[in-house]
Amino acid sequence: EDSKLITEKSSAKASSEEELEDEKDKKTDTTKTLMEAGKYLQSVHGECDWLVQNFDARKEARAGESEALTNAKAVLSGADYSLL
């Protein structure tokens, strides 16, 4: 009876240890994934900060480009902008 109980407990212990190793592996994989996601989020946040900081300058540049294209289109259409 005692040997049967010892065998059952040894088997349960081995099973538990195997489950523990599997869970440790899962934790390692999850931690790695989380770190990669954190790095990606940090890079996206940096890009977003740059866009926000330079929004006004970019807006002015786009407005200038739009005006230049409008003037170029008018010149090509035959309008006279030489007096401006």
C-alpha positions as CSV (number, residue, x, y, z in Angstrom):
1,E,0.0,0.0,0.0
2,D,2.8,2.5,0.9
3,S,4.7,1.7,-2.3
4,K,1.5,2.3,-4.3
5,L,1.0,5.6,-2.6
6,I,4.6,6.6,-3.1
7,T,4.4,5.7,-6.8
8,E,1.2,7.8,-7.2
9,K,2.7,10.8,-5.5
10,S,5.9,10.4,-7.5
11,S,3.9,10.3,-10.7
12,A,1.9,13.4,-9.6
13,K,5.1,15.2,-8.7
14,A,6.6,14.4,-12.1
15,S,3.5,15.6,-13.8
16,S,3.4,18.8,-11.8
17,E,7.1,19.5,-12.5
18,E,6.4,18.9,-16.3
19,E,3.5,21.4,-16.1
20,L,5.7,23.9,-14.3
21,E,8.4,23.7,-17.0
22,D,5.7,24.2,-19.7
23,E,4.3,27.2,-17.8
24,K,7.9,28.7,-17.4
25,D,8.4,28.3,-21.1
26,K,5.1,30.1,-21.8
27,K,6.0,32.8,-19.4
28,T,9.4,33.3,-21.2
29,D,7.6,33.5,-24.6
30,T,5.0,35.9,-23.3
31,T,7.6,38.1,-21.7
32,K,9.6,38.2,-25.0
33,T,6.4,39.1,-26.9
34,L,5.6,41.8,-24.4
35,M,9.0,43.3,-24.6
36,E,8.8,43.4,-28.5
37,A,5.4,45.1,-28.3
38,G,6.8,47.6,-25.8
39,K,9.7,48.4,-28.2
40,Y,7.3,48.8,-31.1
41,L,5.0,51.1,-29.0
42,Q,8.0,53.2,-28.1
43,S,9.0,53.7,-31.7
44,V,5.4,54.5,-32.8
45,H,5.2,57.0,-29.9
46,G,8.4,58.6,-31.0
47,E,7.2,59.0,-34.5
48,C,3.9,60.4,-33.3
49,D,5.7,62.9,-31.1
50,W,7.8,64.1,-34.1
51,L,4.7,64.5,-36.2
52,V,3.0,66.6,-33.5
53,Q,6.0,68.7,-32.9
54,N,6.5,69.5,-36.6
55,F,2.8,69.8,-37.5
56,D,2.8,73.5,-38.0
57,A,6.0,73.6,-40.0
58,R,4.7,70.8,-42.2
59,K,1.3,72.5,-42.6
60,E,3.0,75.7,-43.8
61,A,5.2,73.8,-46.2
62,R,2.2,72.0,-47.7
63,A,0.3,75.3,-48.0
64,G,3.3,76.8,-49.8
65,E,3.6,73.9,-52.1
66,S,-0.1,74.0,-52.9
67,E,0.1,77.8,-53.7
68,A,3.2,77.2,-55.9
69,L,1.4,74.4,-57.8
70,T,-1.7,76.7,-58.2
71,N,0.6,79.5,-59.6
72,A,2.4,77.0,-61.9
73,K,-0.9,75.7,-63.2
74,A,-2.1,79.2,-63.9
75,V,1.2,80.1,-65.6
76,L,0.9,77.1,-67.8
77,S,-2.7,78.0,-68.6
78,G,-1.5,81.4,-69.8
79,A,-2.2,83.7,-66.9
80,D,0.3,86.5,-66.4
81,Y,1.8,86.6,-62.8
82,S,4.8,88.7,-63.8
83,L,3.2,91.8,-62.1
84,L,2.8,90.1,-58.7
